[in-house]
Amino acid sequence: MAKKITLELDAYKKLHAAKRERESFSSVVQRVVIPDAPKSGSELVALIRSRGPLFSESELDELERIANHDSPPDNPWDKRHVDCVVGLSQ
């Protein structure tokens, strides 16, 4: 079953840019990873208490070092920027 949606122009451009050759917009949306993150501050606190810190001290130090020398990209959807952010988690 199909549903119609309305997007602002900038959202459409981002969706279109993420679209692979011969891929439908539905497929683009379906492959987007939307984490099942807490929806409130109290849920986030409970999550952290249940599984411990999200980052080690050395990881926090590295993130701080990177943040101190980082500036926003001209285009946040640029592949080089995405690769850099993804590289942090590896």
N, C-alpha and C positions, 0 to 999 in steps of 0.2 A: 504494500500500500504506500503510495506516495503522499507527501505533505508539502505544501508550499511554505517557504520561509522568506523573510525579508532581511536583507543585510545592508549595512551601511557600505558605501563605496570602498572605504579602506579595508573593511573586513572581507569584502568580495575579492579585492586585489590580493590580499594575503592568501585566501583560499585558492584562488586561481594560480598563484605563484607556487603553491605547494602541490598542485595537481601534476601528476605524471602524464606522459603521452598516453592517450586513449583511456585515461582513468576518469571515472565519473566523480562528480562532486560528492556523492554519497560515499564512495570508496575513500576519498580523502578524509572525510569526517570520521569514518569508521576506523581508519588506521591511526588517528590521533590518540595519543596516550593521555588519558585524563586520570591522574592518580586518585585513589580513594582516600583523600586527605580529610583530616578532621575539619569540621565545619564551624567549630567555635573554639575560643581560647581554652575553655575548661576541658574540651575533648583533646586538644593538643597537649595540655599539661598531663592529662591522664595517659596519653600515648607515650610521652617522654618518660613518665614515672614507671610505666610498665615495661618498656624495652631499653631504658637507659639513654644516655646521650646519643644524639644522632651522629656526632663527629668526635674523633679522638682529639686530644690536645694538639698533636702534631698537625692534624688536618685543619684545625681551627687556625693555628699559626700560619699555615700555608695559604689558607683562604684570606686571612688578614693581609699577608704580604702581597697577594695578588690584588686585593681590593685597593690597597694603597697606591698601586701603580696602574690602575685601570681607569679608562674613560669610556663613556657610552659609545657604542658603535654608531656610525651614520645610519646603517640599516640593520636593525636587530634580527632580521630574517636572513641576513647574509650567511651563506654556508660556513664561512670561516669563523664567524662568531659562534654559531651553533656547535661546530666541532670543538671550539675552545671550551665552551661550557660543558659539553658532554665529556670532554677529556678530564674535567675535574673529578668526576665520579669513578674514574678508572684507576 
